Amino acid sequence: MINSKDFIPFRPDLKEKARDNRRNMNRPEAKLWYEILSNRKLLGYRFLRQKPVLNYILDFFCPKLKFGIEIDGESHDEQVEYDKKRTSNLNEIGIKLIRYSNADVMCNLEGVYWDIEEKIKEREKELCSP
């Protein structure tokens, strides 16, 4: 497991793809991003958008908490399996990953944001326990 001073590895070729993704936000991502930026409850946390980690690009990532947020589009069986593998690989290096659907963000942003706040509190406790 990595600690907060360790470099989080990523494939160098993902850097340009992440940059393109940052320039072309979809509506659910933009909606959640602006909510994260404007909500005072998260002032102590810096989130990065489209952050390369390992072989993946995370929609939102907080380095301080080693905490990622993913917004998923329509799922099919292959995508669900890929997402499980991705989550498992990230967990192995100490990154906690949570997921929301596009519909969750677009129809229930307040609920999604409340859930993120709760997950951040849980993550802080995990990182502070011996």
C-alpha positions as CSV (number, residue, x, y, z in Angstrom):
1,M,0.0,0.0,0.0
2,I,1.3,3.5,-0.8
3,N,1.5,6.3,1.7
4,S,0.7,9.9,1.2
5,K,4.3,10.8,0.2
6,D,4.6,8.1,-2.4
7,F,4.2,8.8,-6.1
8,I,1.0,7.3,-7.5
9,P,2.1,5.4,-10.6
10,F,0.4,5.8,-14.0
11,R,1.1,4.9,-17.6
12,P,2.7,8.0,-19.2
13,D,0.6,7.6,-22.4
14,L,-2.6,8.3,-20.3
15,K,-1.5,11.9,-19.6
16,E,-2.6,13.2,-22.9
17,K,-5.9,11.3,-22.9
18,A,-6.6,12.7,-19.4
19,R,-5.9,16.2,-20.6
20,D,-8.4,15.7,-23.5
21,N,-11.0,14.3,-21.0
22,R,-10.6,17.4,-18.8
23,R,-11.3,19.7,-21.8
24,N,-14.4,17.7,-22.8
25,M,-16.5,17.1,-19.6
26,N,-19.8,15.4,-20.0
27,R,-22.8,16.9,-18.3
28,P,-22.9,14.6,-15.2
29,E,-19.1,15.2,-14.6
30,A,-19.5,18.9,-15.0
31,K,-22.4,19.0,-12.6
32,L,-20.6,17.1,-9.9
33,W,-17.3,19.0,-10.4
34,Y,-18.9,22.4,-9.9
35,E,-20.8,21.1,-6.9
36,I,-17.5,19.8,-5.4
37,L,-15.8,23.2,-6.1
38,S,-18.6,25.3,-4.7
39,N,-19.4,23.3,-1.5
40,R,-17.7,24.7,1.6
41,K,-17.7,21.3,3.4
42,L,-14.9,20.1,1.2
43,L,-12.6,23.1,1.5
44,G,-9.9,21.1,3.1
45,Y,-9.7,18.6,0.2
46,R,-8.2,19.1,-3.2
47,F,-9.8,17.0,-5.9
48,L,-8.2,16.5,-9.3
49,R,-10.2,15.8,-12.4
50,Q,-9.3,13.0,-14.8
51,K,-6.3,11.8,-12.8
52,P,-4.2,9.0,-14.3
53,V,-3.6,6.2,-11.8
54,L,-2.1,2.9,-12.8
55,N,-3.7,2.0,-16.1
56,Y,-6.8,4.0,-15.5
57,I,-8.1,7.6,-15.5
58,L,-10.2,8.5,-12.5
59,D,-13.0,11.0,-12.9
60,F,-12.2,12.7,-9.6
61,F,-9.3,12.0,-7.2
62,C,-8.3,13.4,-3.8
63,P,-4.6,12.6,-3.2
64,K,-4.8,13.5,0.5
65,L,-7.4,10.8,1.1
66,K,-6.3,8.4,-1.7
67,F,-10.0,8.6,-2.6
68,G,-11.5,8.4,-6.1
69,I,-15.0,9.1,-7.5
70,E,-16.2,7.5,-10.8
71,I,-19.3,8.5,-12.8
72,D,-20.4,5.5,-14.9
73,G,-22.5,5.7,-18.1
74,E,-24.7,2.8,-19.2
75,S,-23.4,-0.5,-18.0
76,H,-23.3,-3.9,-19.7
77,D,-21.8,-7.1,-18.5
78,E,-18.3,-6.5,-19.9
79,Q,-18.2,-3.0,-18.4
80,V,-19.3,-4.2,-15.0
81,E,-16.5,-6.9,-14.9
82,Y,-14.0,-4.3,-16.0
83,D,-15.1,-1.9,-13.3
84,K,-14.8,-4.6,-10.7
85,K,-11.3,-5.4,-11.8
86,R,-10.4,-1.7,-11.9
87,T,-11.8,-1.1,-8.4
88,S,-9.9,-4.2,-7.1
89,N,-6.6,-3.0,-8.6
90,L,-6.9,0.5,-7.2
91,N,-7.9,-1.0,-3.7
92,E,-4.6,-3.0,-3.8
93,I,-2.6,0.2,-3.9
94,G,-4.7,1.8,-1.1
95,I,-7.1,3.9,-3.2
96,K,-10.7,3.8,-2.1
97,L,-13.0,4.1,-5.1
98,I,-16.8,4.9,-5.1
99,R,-19.1,4.9,-8.2
100,Y,-22.3,6.7,-9.2
101,S,-24.3,6.5,-12.4
102,N,-24.9,9.4,-14.8
103,A,-28.6,9.2,-13.8
104,D,-27.7,9.4,-10.1
105,V,-25.7,12.6,-10.6
106,M,-28.3,14.2,-13.0
107,C,-31.4,13.3,-11.0
108,N,-30.2,13.3,-7.4
109,L,-27.1,15.5,-7.1
110,E,-27.9,16.4,-3.5
111,G,-28.1,12.7,-2.5
112,V,-24.9,11.9,-4.3
113,Y,-23.1,14.8,-2.7
114,W,-24.3,13.8,0.8
115,D,-23.1,10.3,0.1
116,I,-19.7,11.6,-0.9
117,E,-19.4,13.6,2.3
118,E,-20.2,10.5,4.3
119,K,-17.7,8.4,2.4
120,I,-15.0,11.0,3.0
121,K,-15.7,10.9,6.7
122,E,-15.4,7.1,6.7
123,R,-12.2,7.4,4.7
124,E,-10.7,9.8,7.2
125,K,-11.4,7.4,10.0
126,E,-9.9,4.5,8.0
127,L,-6.7,6.5,7.4
128,C,-6.4,7.7,11.0
129,S,-6.9,4.2,12.6
130,P,-3.8,2.2,13.5
